[in-house]
Amino acid sequence: MKSINLYYEHAYDKCMQDGVLSQEDLKLVRFAVDSLGSNSHAQNLAAVRILYSLLKKTEISRNNTGLLVSEVTTSKNSVGTLISMLGWTEPEDEGIRLFAAEVIAKMAGNLRIVGIPGTVQMVSSLLDYDARASEVCINMEIPGYLSPSRIQALPVQVTGNNVLNTPKKFLQCMKNLISIPKEDEEFWMAKDSFPCQALEILEKLAHDLDNCAEISRATGLFAKIIGFMSYTIDTTNIPGTQKQLWTTSSLKLIIKLASTNGEIGMVLRQKILEQPFLLSNLAEILEDSCSSQYQLELVMGILAKLALDMEARQEIGSFQVFITMLVNVFVGRDQPSSTLKVAGEALSMLSMGNARNFSAILEAIGPNFIDLKDILMYEEYTYVTASLLQNVCALSQEKLSQLGSSKHLSSFLPVVFTKMMNRELKGKKLEALISLASQICKVFPQCFAQELESQYNGLADIIQNLVATLNSSKKPSLEYPRMRRVIVEMTICILESCPRYATIFREKGMMAALSMVERTPSKVEKYRVFSGHVGVVTEGGLPLLTLVARAKELVASATPSP
């Protein structure tokens, strides 16, 4: 209310000067924005408090919030002024800094900071936690309180709609709009909130790639962020709930940055991985019995995103706690489906092209390996399970036998073939299943041939699905760039195992489909995984055109139909 009294004072002075209040004069947000540039400490504080209150009231409606944010951002220098306030570290400015941080946090999702130099540095300054800081009471003493007698002295004429045709109605309307519960009249806020505000601001700014580029260039920022994952900071007087909030906020920011696509994403992930305490802090959270389910899911998500980098896969795999936890979650299946999928994705990425991680994962799964067949049956886990299993097949048969997995792996084929008969199954799930079938064939060709014989009645449907998918994939997808390759590999596997099925392939039009692949090579198919439009995991094996030539040779075989 003390802030609103300043607004009343402003309205009173405006009336006394002009005798009229325009619609623009009536805007509370306009008064707040104008007050940001004032040399008065009281007006600066009133400005940020009013903006905070208005944003808080409108946050339930995205449209209203957008209009309010637009009012602020279109005003010259207002956002720059708010951001500069984040660097006001004098004791008397703590209140202004606190509310400026709250306002920026609420608007950050709509901001682009490229044209505002020093933004990330200002936000980073909020992360400079001082354990000796005490609570701050934001209490404004404003001279010139608008008394009832001065309210009566306001001129009667108010322009605009007739709804506010008297000063009393106008003032009552404003009081209703900005009513504050009595218990909130004294607004207490601990300095401990500054780190959470900074982390929230950065997370929201990361909606924009240009903002992410600015964040990636900040000096010392990532070390500060990683520091709030751990309790190594002096937190003697800080409640456990505040520590947990810091940890969660830091994890949310890191996974948002690590999930960034394209070249900027690659830079950000490298910056994150350079932090020496990152993996040990993540391991500490996984082993902490006080960590929440949400925190565990965030940690697993971070591991999955960082594992796009080959060196990161090697480094992450050296922490046994990561492999053990991910396997326990995925195979145990006593977690929410979102958690299971994240764990499966992390295991799939960690096992990609890394024999040591393959072995560690299989050893951790142990006798529960056969349970993966049940998980594969569930539609929501099909992709992550098939992706993990196809990576496992890269181990030699001898190694698989040593780990006790070879006798079970071929038993996955009936499930795979059954799913492949479903013409509704498309995209990356189908790609992963086809690849898994081909990989099992390479490891256990005899088992693959036997399963083909048992699936003969449905084989025509499988081949028809392969041809149709190949014909519809003239332009490879960034989401599943290996589709054409795995179909060609599957064709080779079937025909090398059972050459007499060549006639079925010819009847279903596979030769024309293969010729189309030959005519439309794509750079997309040089990669297994993309981040946005940037390939981050390269494809191994023979060139696609070499595989196509072999497949066409087999399809053209004169071997009679069975």
N, C-alpha and C positions, 0 to 999 in steps of 0.2 A: 504493500500500500504506500510505503514511502516513495517508491519509484513512481507510482501513479500520481502521487501528489506533485511530483516534478512536472508530470504531463499536464496536470490541472493548472499549475503555475504558468506553464508555457501557453496553454489555451487562454488563460486570463490576460496575459501580456499581449497575446495576439489580438484579442478582442479590444483591448484598450487602445492598441495602435491603429487597427484597421476598422474596428466596429463590426466586422463580419468574419465568420469562420467559414472557409471554403471546405469542400469535400476533402481536398487534399490535406487541409489542416486537421481534419478530424481523424486521420489515419494514425493510429497509435504506432504502427510499425514505421511510419515516416518519421515520427518524432524520435523513435529509438535509433533509426539509421542516421539521422542528422546529429544526434547526440554522440555518436561514436567519434566524430571528429572534434568534439568539444575539448577545450583545455581544462574543463572542470572534472575533477575526480568523481564527484557525486554524479554528474551527468553520464560519465563513462560507465559507471557501475549501474546506474538506472537503465542505460541502453541495453547492456548485455543481459540484465535480469529480465527486462520486458521481452526481449527477443527469445530468451530461454522459455519464459512462461507461455508465450504465444506458440512457439514450436511444440511445446509439450502438449498444449491443448489441441493442436491440429494433427498430431502424429497418428491418430486413429484414422484419419482420412488422408490418403495419399494426394488427392487432388488439392485439398486445402493447403497441405504442406508445400506442394509444388508452387502454388501461388505465392505463399509467404516467402519461400526461398527465392523466388523470382524477384520479389520486391527488394530483397537484400542484395542479391547478386547483380542486379541491373543498376544499382546505385554506385556511382563512381567511387572506387577505392574502399568501399565498405568491407568487402571480404579481406582485402589486404590489411586493413586496419584491425579486423578481428584476429587475423593470424598473427600480426605483430604483437598483439596483446598477450599471446601465449608465451612470449619471451620477457614479459614484465615480471621480474623476480624480486622486486623490493617488497618488504613485508606489508606495506600499506596497499600494495596492488594485488594481493593474493585473491581478494574477492573478485576483482575484474578478471584476473587470469582464469579463475575457476569457472566463472560463467561463460567467458569467451570460449573456453575449451568445450563446455557443454553445448554451446551454440554450434561450433564448428563440427562437433561429433554428430549432431542431428542433421547438418546440411551436407556433410562430406560426400554422401552418395550422389549428390548432384553437382559436385565441384570438379573443375579441371584446373590444376594448379600450375600448368606450364608457364603461364604468364605472370605468376606471382613468385618472384625470386625468394629463396630462403624458406619456403613453406615447410619442407621436410625437416630442415634444421630446427625451426620453431617448434614443430610437433615433437621432434626428438628431445627437445629440452624438457618436456614433460616427463620423460622417462628417467631423468636424473633424480632418482629417489633419495631423499634425505631421511634416514631412520630417526633422526632427532626431532623431526618436525612434529609439532603438536596439532591438535584440531584447530580449525579456523572458524571463527564465528563471523558470518557475513552480516553486519549490522550497519545500516546506513543512517547517519544523522544528517538530515537535510534542513538547512535554514529556510525560512519562508514557507512553513507549512500552510497549506491552503485552508484557512479557517472558515466556519459557516458564514461569518459576516462577509468575507471576501466572495464566497459563492453567491450570496445575495446581490453583490455589487456587479456581477457579470452582466454585460449588455444582453438584451432580450433577443435580438435578431440573430438567427442562425440560418445560413443558406442551405440549399439542398432539399432533401425530402422533408416533409412536414412532421415526420415521426419524431424528430428531435427539435421541436420548435420552441423549446424553452431551455434555459441553462440547467434547471433542476432535472428535467427529463434526460437531458444530455449526460449530465454527471451521473445520474442513477444508472443509465444504460452502461456507462463505462465501468461503474463499480460492479455491476452484475457480471460484465464480461471478464473482469480481472479479479473476481472474488477469490480470496485466499483463505483456506481453513485456518481457524485461530491457532491450531497446534503447529502450523507451518510458518507463523509470523516470524519466528526466529529460525533462520535457515542455517543449520549446522552442516558442515561438510568437511570431512577429513582430507588432509593433503594426500593421503594414501590413494585417493581416487585419480590423481593425475596420471599415473601409469596406465590405468584402465582406459581413461579418456584418450590418451595417445594411441594405444593399441586399437581402440575402436575407430578412431579417425583414420588411421593408416589402413585398416581393413576395408573401410568404406571407400576410401580413395582408390583402392586397388580395383575398382570396377572398370577403370579406364586404363588402357595400355600406356598412354602417355604419362599418366600419373605413376604407373608401375616403373616406367623408365626413370622418372625422377627419384623414386624410392630406391631403385637399384644403385644410384650414384651417390647416395648419402654415406658419408664417412662415419664409421663407428656405430651405425644404427642397428645392424643385425646382431652385433654382440650384446647390445642392450636388450633387444627383444628376446634373445635366447636366454639371457640372464634371468628373466622373469618366469621361465619354466621351472627354475630350481629354487630351492630355499637357501641358496648360498648367500643371498643378500641378507643383510642384517635386518631381521624381522622380529626382534625381541618383543616389541610392543604391539605387533600387528596380529589381529585375530586370525584364526585358521580359515575362516570363511573368506577373508580378504586375500589370503595367500592362494586359496583355491581359485578365486576370481582372476587373479593375476595369471596363474597357470593356464586357465581356460582361454583367457583373452589372447595370450601369447600363442597358444596352439592354433586358435582360430585364424590369427593373422598369418602364421607360417603356412598353414595349409592353403589359405587363399593365395598367397604369393607363389607357393610351389605349384599351384594348379594353373598358373598363367600360361597361356598358349604362345606359340611362336618364339622368335628369337629373344624377346624380352624375358619370356619364361625360362629359357635356357640360362640366361645371365642370372636371373633371380635364384634359380636352383643352385647354381654354382656358388653364389654368394652365401646361401644358406649352408651348403655343405662345407664351406671353408671354415665355419665356426667350430673351434676345437671341442667345445662342450656340448654341441648339439646332440649327438647320439647318446652320450652318457646321460644327459638330462632326460631324453626320451626313454631310455632304459629305466631310469630312476622312477619315472611316472608309471611305467608298466608294472614295476615291482612294488609300488606303494599301495598298500591295502586301502588307503584313504582316497585313492583316485576314483573319480566317478566313471560310470559307463560311457558318458559322453567324451570324457578326456581320453579314455582308452581308444575309442573309435577315432578320435582326431589323430592320435599318435599313429595308429595303423594306416590311416589315410595319408599322413605325411610320408611314411615309409614307402607307400605305394607310388606316390608322386615323385619322390626323390629317386626311386629305383629306375626311372627312365634313363638315368646315366649309368653307363657300364661300371665305372670306377665306384660309384655309389653302391651298386649292387654288391660289389666285393666287400666294401667297408661295412655295410649294414649286416651282411652275412657273417662277419666276424664276431658280432654280438649274439651269442647263443640265445640270450633271453628273447630276442626278437623272433627268431625262428620258432622257439618253443611256444611262446605266447600265441603267435599267429596260427600255428598248427592246432593247439589246444582249443582255440576259439572256433576254427573252421570245422574240425572233425568232431568236436564236442557237440556242436549244434544246439547249445543251450542259451544262445544269445539272440537278440533281435535280428531279423533278416538283414537289416541295413548293416549291422556289425559283421555278420557272416560274409556278406558280399565284399566289404572292404578288406577283411582278412584274406579272402580268396584272391582278390585283386593283388594284394601285396605279395602273397606267396607266388602268384603267377609271374609278376614282374621280377621278383628276386631270383626266380629259377630260370629266367630267360638267358640262355647262353652262358650259364655259370655252373659248371659241373660240381664245384664244391658245395654250392647252395642246394643243387639237386640232392646230393647225398645227405646233406644235413636235414633237409625237409623229409626225405624218405625215412631216415633214421628216427626222426621225431614222430612221424606217423606210425611207424612200426606195424604191429598186427592190425591196426585200425585202417590199413590201406584199403581193404575190401569195402569199408564203409563209404568210400568215395563213390562207389557205384550207385549207392542209394542217393547220395547228394546229387549226382549227375542227373538223376531222374527228375528232380525238381526243376521246373522251368526257370525259376528266378536265379538258380545257381548253375544252370547249364554252361553259361559262357565261362565263368571263372574256373569251374572244375575242369572243363575240357581244355582250357588254356594251360592250366597247371599240369594236367596229365600229358599233354603233347610235349611239354618241355621235359618232363620226366623221361619220356621215351628216348630222348637224346642220349641217355646213358647207355652203355653197352649192355647186351643181354647178360654177360657175365656179372657186371656190377649189379644189375637188377636182381639177379639170382642171389647174390651175396646178401642183398638187403631184404630178401624174402618177398619181392614184389612181382617177379616174373610170372609165377603161377596164377596170379590174380589178374594181371593186366589184360590178358586176352579175353577174360570173362566180361570186359566192358563192351566188347564189340556188339553183342545183341542189343544193348541199350542204345549204342550209337547208331546202328543201322535202323532201328525202330524209329528213332527221332528223325533220321534223314529221310524217311518215307513221308514225313509230314510236310506237305507243300506249303503250309502256312509259315513254316520256320524259315526265316530269312536273316540277312545281315550278318552281324559278327558272331551270333550263336551258330549259324550254319557253317560259317567259315571255320570256327574252332572245332566243330564236330567232324567236318570233312578232314581237316588237318590231323585230328587225333586218330581217325581211322587209318589214314596213310602212314602215320608214324608207328602205329601198332603193327601194320603190315611189314614195315621195314625191320622191326625187331623180331616179330613172330610170323613169318610168311606162311608157314604151314597152318597155323591156327587161323590166319586170315582167310586162306583158301577154303578151309573146312566151314567157316562161318558163311562164306559166300554161297557154298553149296546148300547150306541149311536155309538161307534167305532167298533161294531162287525165285519163289513165287512173288516176292516183293522187289526183286532186283530191277525189273523193268521200270517200276515207279522211281527207284533211286536214280537210275540212269536218266530217266526223263527229267527229273528234278535237277540233276547236274547240268544237262544240256540247256534247260530253260534258264537256269541261273547264269550260265556262261553267256548266253545270248543277251541277257539283260544287263551284263556287266561290261559293255563296250567301253564305258568310261569308269575306271576304277574309283572306288570310294576311299576317302581319307580315313573313314572310321573302320573299314575292313579292307585294307589295300591288298591283302594276300588272296582274295577270293578266287581270282582266275588261276593263280599258281596252284592253290590246294586242289582245285577241281582237276587240273591237268595231272597233278601228282596222283590223285585218286584214280583217274582213268588208267594211268600207267600201272598202278598197283593191282587193279582188278584184272587187267589184261595180261600182266606178267604172271599173275597167279592162276588165272583161268582164261587162256587165249581164245577158247571157243565162244566167249561172250562178245567177240568183236562184231558179230552180225547185229546183235542188239544195239550196240553203240551206233552202227551205221544206220540202222532203221530209225533211230531216234534223232538223227541229224547231228551227231557229234563231230563228224568230219568238217561240216560247214562252220560249226561253232569254233573249232580249233583254227580254221583258216582265218576267221574274223579276228581272233587273238593275235595271229601272226601279222595281220595288216595294221593292228592298232596298238603297238607297244607304248608303254607309259612309264615315265620316270617315277610315278607314284609307286610302282611295283618294285622299286629298289629298296623299299623300307617296310619294316614290319609294324612299326608304331609311329604315329604322327602326334605332334603337339601343335594344334592349330593347323597351319599350312607348312610346318617345318617337320621333316623327317628326323626322328631322334634315335630310332633303333634300326640299323640297316639289315637288309635281308641277306641271309647266307645261302649256300647251296648253288646249284647250277643255274645259269641264266634261263629265264623263262622261255625264250625262243628255242633253246636246246631241248627243254622238256617238251615243248609243243611238237617239235620234229619227231621225237621219240614216240609221243602219244599218237601222232598221225600214222606213223609206221605200224604201230600195233593195231590201230582201228582198221587200217587198210588190209590187214592180214586176211588171207583167203580161207582161214580155218573155218570149217562148217559150224553152223549154229548147233547148240546142244539139242 
